[in-house]
Amino acid sequence: MSKLSKNWITEGLIDFEYKKYQLLAYLQETDKSFKAIKLYPPLGELIEHHRNLNAFKSGKRQLLDMFPKALESVDFKKKKLNYQSQSDDSEMMKEIHLITDFAIEKIQDQIYEGRAIYDFVEDHIAFEPVGILPIYTKEGFVFLTREKRSDIHAFRYQSSLLQIAGERFRSISLWLVGIFQRTLVRTLEALKLELIREIKELPNPAAWRMHSKQDFPIEETLLPISKRLLLQHVSK
């Protein structure tokens, strides 16, 4: 199972053993991706599932807290009143509670593994400007290179502000301009000038080099990390 529905925990048969099998099958697929150093989309999906499960668990507790409670006993020693919820926490809800706790722990373990791989990849990446950076860095080029390879993946990037629920976030869009061969003549600086001549709306663009010391997957790993590194630099 390569995908897990956002509402998987409440969809279909609500049975601990069935949901356990469903989750473990999904985690087996994400583990295969991680072993191939393919971080995205699996890592992002795991984080979202973990967030949703915690929100679901928190919401369940809040819901139970809203039910009326009856006085069960008095602890005179601790000077405390003990109440018993009068809500009917059905067998189905108990099953969901078991599934949720199991899933949170398993997904958290997988997230730790993904983040460890992310840190490993980032440690083997060099990110630096190409030439002199202009004052305006919100758009420009990213040149992705890998050790022992002559190809240069040239991307154009653009940074923009998004407003979601009253909060402002900076996002990065990346799209491929072309794949070029590095030669003694075609250096990164020369390629930058070549692209400036072709893309005239960017007369003085920022340009960055992202160099991977190992042959990591581009789409599933290097590009998502390059977006994060770009955000760190263009948001300053």
Disulfide bonds with the S-S distance in Angstrom:
none
